[in-house]
């Protein structure tokens, strides 16, 4: 077994914490004896990874696995036609949904104006919206078929449901069944699907995205599509620099909004920082997406929740012992806020950080800078 320190990741940064979990998950997939802890070096906590390979073989395995995780099937013409079909049907669904609301509101107003009784008003509303409901149901059915077609074109992987997580339960279950098939599947896909959503928690017949998803279609940002774009850029050199040096390449590509530095709103500056060229830490973002596989999503009292999310904030521990992926997943699920320092130390926990989810513009969520709790 070899021990490798990862100075390129900072445990107090929510993006880097998620990236560390993704790194552990990938290392666990590469072979036995994978484990991770944290070590304080230079004023920050950095991951320490136990690997069953040589450092060079491990780095190559991580970079290869990252690129493979986002690879799509090679088909004639690519997936543009399927993506266009899904986008068009989603636009139709949105338009019909608005038409349904407008027709209902108009019928209510007409009922009040003509002094209809309550039962007469309800009958009028039902009559006006009935044909729109029929059309909407048909379009939603076609959308489900289009999403399945897109999924088939993209292939099978940890980010291949489509472009966003909000797919029908049928698409989600099909991926899960395929991943559970030992002949064709991959345990890493099962793990990732559990972190993306649950078919027990739906909204209008579609999966609700994990609360960690800050880009599930809003403003043209698509979590699964953006991860696939990031993963293809994870060369061996970039992975080595990002993890071992801390100088990994940044590119003008869409981030996943988990680094507090991604929030670039206009303040008291001479120009708008949001309009400047973005510098995204490619490897950290790609690894962080895979880190969701250790943060299972599940139906909660107020809708879909996820491991380590507490009161609209992400709370995560820093621990010293080298722990395997299953133990780390269990540790992340344990709430340690009310524990004393002695109780935490007994479990090997050095510190607990929290980063609140904020939405300063009303458009997208971000993680705020963390604080110790």
Residue pairs with C-beta under 8 A, 6 or more apart in sequence:
1 33
1 50
1 51
1 52
2 50
2 51
2 52
2 53
2 54
2 55
2 58
3 48
3 49
3 50
3 51
3 322
4 48
4 49
4 51
4 55
4 58
4 244
5 39
5 41
5 46
5 47
5 48
5 49
6 20
6 23
6 46
6 47
6 48
6 49
6 243
6 244
7 41
7 42
7 46
7 244
7 245
7 246
8 46
8 241
8 242
8 243
8 244
8 245
8 246
8 247
8 248
8 284
9 16
9 19
9 20
9 23
9 46
9 47
9 243
9 284
10 16
10 44
10 45
10 46
11 17
11 20
11 38
11 44
11 45
11 46
11 47
11 318
11 353
12 44
12 45
12 353
12 370
13 259
13 260
13 370
14 258
14 259
14 260
14 314
14 316
14 353
14 355
14 367
14 370
15 256
15 258
15 259
15 260
15 281
15 284
15 285
15 288
15 367
16 284
16 288
17 291
17 316
17 353
18 212
18 258
18 287
18 288
18 289
18 291
18 292
18 295
19 283
19 284
19 285
19 287
19 288
19 291
20 36
20 47
20 287
20 291
21 288
21 290
21 291
21 293
21 294
21 295
21 328
21 332
22 286
22 287
22 288
22 289
22 290
22 291
22 292
22 293
23 36
23 47
23 49
23 62
23 243
23 287
23 291
24 34
24 35
24 36
24 47
24 49
24 294
24 325
24 328
25 188
25 191
25 290
25 291
25 293
25 294
25 325
26 61
26 62
26 65
26 66
26 287
26 290
27 34
27 36
27 49
27 51
27 58
27 62
28 34
28 324
28 325
29 65
29 187
29 188
30 51
30 52
30 53
30 58
30 61
30 62
30 65
31 51
31 52
31 53
32 52
33 50
33 51
33 52
34 49
34 50
34 51
34 52
34 324
34 325
35 49
35 50
35 322
35 323
35 324
36 47
36 48
36 49
36 50
36 322
36 323
36 328
37 47
37 48
37 319
37 320
37 321
37 322
37 323
37 348
38 45
38 46
38 47
38 48
38 318
38 319
38 320
38 350
39 45
39 46
39 47
39 48
39 320
40 46
40 350
45 318
45 350
45 351
48 322
50 322
51 58
53 61
59 236
59 239
59 240
59 243
59 244
60 236
62 239
62 243
63 234
63 235
63 236
63 238
63 239
66 231
66 234
66 239
66 283
66 286
66 287
66 290
67 231
67 232
67 234
68 157
69 157
69 158
69 159
69 188
69 227
69 231
69 286
69 290
70 157
70 159
70 227
70 228
70 229
70 230
70 231
70 232
70 286
71 155
71 157
71 228
71 231
71 232
72 79
72 153
72 154
72 155
72 157
72 160
72 228
73 153
73 154
73 155
75 153
78 153
79 150
79 153
79 154
82 146
82 149
82 150
82 153
83 150
83 163
85 146
85 149
85 150
86 143
86 146
86 147
86 150
86 162
86 163
89 139
89 142
89 143
89 146
90 143
92 139
93 136
93 139
93 140
93 143
96 132
96 135
96 136
96 139
97 136
99 132
100 129
100 132
100 133
100 136
103 128
103 129
103 132
104 125
104 128
104 129
106 128
107 121
107 124
107 125
107 127
107 128
107 129
108 121
108 125
110 116
110 124
111 120
111 121
111 124
111 125
112 121
116 124
140 205
144 168
144 170
144 171
147 161
147 162
147 167
147 168
147 171
148 168
148 170
148 171
148 174
150 162
150 163
151 160
151 161
151 162
151 167
151 171
151 174
151 175
154 160
154 162
156 175
156 178
156 179
156 184
156 185
156 186
156 189
157 189
158 188
158 189
158 192
158 193
158 289
158 290
158 293
159 192
159 223
159 224
159 225
159 227
159 228
159 231
159 289
160 175
160 224
161 167
161 171
161 172
161 175
161 196
161 224
162 171
162 224
163 217
163 222
163 224
163 225
164 209
164 216
164 217
164 222
164 223
164 224
164 225
165 196
165 197
165 207
165 208
165 209
165 210
165 213
165 216
165 223
165 224
166 203
166 206
166 207
166 208
166 209
166 216
166 217
167 206
167 207
168 205
168 206
168 207
169 199
169 202
169 205
169 207
172 193
172 197
172 199
172 207
173 199
175 189
175 193
176 190
176 193
178 184
178 185
178 189
179 185
179 186
179 187
179 189
179 190
179 193
180 190
188 293
191 293
191 294
192 290
192 292
192 293
194 293
194 296
194 297
195 210
195 212
195 292
195 293
195 294
195 295
195 296
195 297
195 306
196 207
196 209
196 210
196 213
196 292
196 297
197 207
197 208
197 209
197 210
197 297
197 304
198 207
198 208
198 297
198 298
198 299
198 304
199 207
200 298
200 299
201 207
201 208
201 297
201 298
201 299
201 303
201 304
202 208
208 303
208 304
209 216
209 223
209 304
210 292
210 295
210 297
210 304
210 306
211 297
211 304
211 305
211 306
211 309
211 357
212 258
212 292
212 295
212 306
212 309
212 314
213 223
214 221
214 223
214 256
214 257
214 258
214 364
214 365
214 366
215 221
215 222
215 223
215 226
215 254
215 256
215 257
215 364
216 222
216 223
218 363
218 364
219 363
219 364
221 254
221 257
221 364
223 256
223 289
226 253
226 254
226 255
226 256
227 256
227 285
227 286
227 289
229 253
229 254
230 253
230 254
230 256
230 280
230 282
230 285
230 286
230 289
231 286
233 249
233 251
233 253
233 282
233 286
234 282
234 283
234 286
238 248
238 249
238 282
238 283
239 248
239 283
241 247
241 248
241 249
242 248
242 249
242 281
242 282
242 283
242 284
243 283
248 281
248 282
248 283
248 284
249 282
249 283
250 279
250 280
250 281
250 282
251 279
251 280
251 282
252 277
252 278
252 279
252 280
253 278
253 280
253 282
254 278
254 280
255 262
255 278
255 280
255 281
255 285
256 285
256 288
256 289
257 364
257 365
257 366
257 367
258 285
258 288
258 367
259 281
259 284
259 285
259 367
260 355
260 366
260 367
260 368
260 369
260 370
262 366
263 358
263 360
263 366
263 368
264 273
264 274
264 276
264 278
265 273
265 274
265 360
265 361
266 272
266 273
266 274
267 273
294 307
294 325
294 328
294 329
294 332
295 306
295 307
295 308
295 309
295 329
295 332
296 306
296 307
296 329
296 333
297 304
297 305
297 306
297 307
298 304
298 305
298 306
298 307
299 305
307 329
307 332
307 333
308 314
308 315
308 316
308 332
308 333
309 315
310 335
310 337
310 354
312 356
312 357
313 354
313 355
313 356
313 357
314 354
314 355
314 357
314 367
315 335
315 337
315 352
315 353
315 354
315 373
316 332
316 352
316 353
317 331
317 332
317 334
317 336
317 344
317 349
317 350
317 351
317 352
318 349
318 350
318 351
318 352
318 353
319 331
319 347
319 348
319 349
319 350
320 348
320 350
321 348
323 331
331 347
331 349
336 343
336 344
336 347
336 349
336 352
337 352
337 373
339 349
344 350
344 352
351 372
352 372
352 373
353 370
353 371
353 372
353 373
354 370
354 371
354 372
354 373
355 367
355 368
355 369
355 370
355 371
356 367
356 368
357 365
357 366
357 367
357 368
358 365
358 366
358 367
358 368
359 365
359 366
360 366
